[in-house]
Amino acid sequence: MKDTRKPNVVVIGGGTGMPVLIRGLKNFPVSLSAIVTVADDGGSSGRLRSEMAIPAPGDIRNVIAAMSDAEPMILKMFQHRFENGNSLSGHSLGNLLLAAMTSITGDFYRGIKEISRVLNVKGRIYPIANQNMFLHAEMDDGSIISGESKIPSANKKIKRVFLSPEHIEPLPEAIEAILKADLIVIAPGSLYTSILPNVIVPEIGEALQNSKGKVVYVCNVMTQYGETQGYTAADHVKTIHDHVGKNIINAIVVHNAKIEQFVRKLYEEENSTPVIYDTERLLGLGLEIIEADIIDHSKTTLRHNTNKVAKLLYSLLGQ
């Protein structure tokens, strides 16, 4: 009998890179799951965390919007950020709805499931933890910086990141999704503050080690000030290995087309440069290198092209 089961695809990450991948992948015949960081402590998320002692809703909100098939106006309202009013200013409606649903259901994850149902989300969304958690960084000079939003602004070389409380309990459903996955995608994003907060949870790292699915890392196109200045593609991978263990990643997707000079100049003002993919080191790390033009050339800011990346990732399922 022919296998008609949809392949299981899991995307792990946070920040702005993850929704870009998901927005494209949801249109392919896959069973899609997203495992999302909840360590953000800036802006609206930070205020709600401190006032309500809930996990950060911001990255979850963006993933819900990316995976939703709701009417465009409904999603525009969900993503709306208030600019006026002392108490509402800076909050997005989606964050407030997630906080409200957490209060109604008594559980952050149940709140996500209810809003996902209402907004017709295509797939499953798992917060990396169902509890409030905090990200810390040990710098090369021995100092400790606490708070996801404060780590890049310290502008020091990061030695390692770690979480508190010491034992973070990941959702069993997230572990199961990784173990059953045919393809696991580590999304592009801030290396130390969006990607690592997910994979340094011990049970998540173990699940990645034990999964039979192919683990693909979509590498950042540009370095990030305060986190990865001067990092090559191999440096990104080695950082993940140093935190989680070797042999986690099977393949890396790197951008191989020219970046326009005027775009480079814009990023140079932010002390950001193109990530060089050092082929020999990547091969030495045991990685398959997948080269492609994966950016959206219609934008002045460098963003991965939703359709290009999704099509490339889906093609890997046929290998």
C-alpha positions, 0 to 999 in steps of 0.5 A: 500500500502507498504511504499517504501520511503527510511528512512531519516537519518541525521548525525550532526557533524564534525572532523574525526568521522563524515566521518567514519559514513557516509562512511558506511551509504551511502551504506544502502537504506537511504536518507542521509543528513549531517549537518556539522560544519564550525567553523574551523579556523586552517590550510588551512581552517583558511587561506581561511577563513581569505583571502576570508571571507568564512565558513571553508571548511575543514570538508565539504571537508571530508564529500564530500569525504566520501559521494562521489561515484567518482573514487578513483583517483579523490577522492585522488586528491580532498583530496591531500594536497600540501607540497611545494610552499609558497602560496600552502603549507598546502592547500588541493585541495578540500578546494581550489575547494570549495573556487573557487566554492564559488567565481564562484557561489557567495554562499558557499552552492551553491558551495557545491551543484555544487561540490557534483554534479560533484563528485556524492555525495550520499545524501545532505550536509548542512553547519551549516551556509552559513556565516563566524562564530567564536567559543568562549569558556568561561573557568572555570576561567572566561577567553574567548578563541576565535578560534576553534583551540585555545580552546583545546590548552589552556588546561583549563576546559571549562564552555561553548562555544558560537558563533559569530556573535550573530545570526547565520542563519542556512540553512532552508534546514538543519532545514527541514532535521532534522524535517523530519528525521526518525533517527538523529545521533550526530557523534563522535568527539571533543565535544566542537569544532566539535559537539556543534558548530552545536547544539548550533545554536538556530534553530537547537536545536529547530528542534532537540527538535521538530523532531519526529525522534530518536536522537542517540549520538555515544559517543567518545571512548576516552577522548580528551586532552584540552576538555574532560579529565576525562569525562564519557559518561554521562558527554558528554551527560550532556554537550550537555544538558547544552548547548541545553536543556534536552531531546534532545538525546534519545539513546547513542551508547557506545563501550563495548569491551576491548581496547588493552593495547598497544593502551591505552599506545599510548593514555596515551602519549596524556593524553587521556583515555577510556570514561567510560559509567556510566550506572546509570547516563545515565539511569537517564538522560533518555537514552537508552544505546546501547552497542557494539564493534564499533571500528576498531581493525585493526588500532593502532589509535582508530577509529570507524568501518565504517561498524559496526556502520553503520549496528548498526544505520541502525538496529535502523530504524526497531525499 
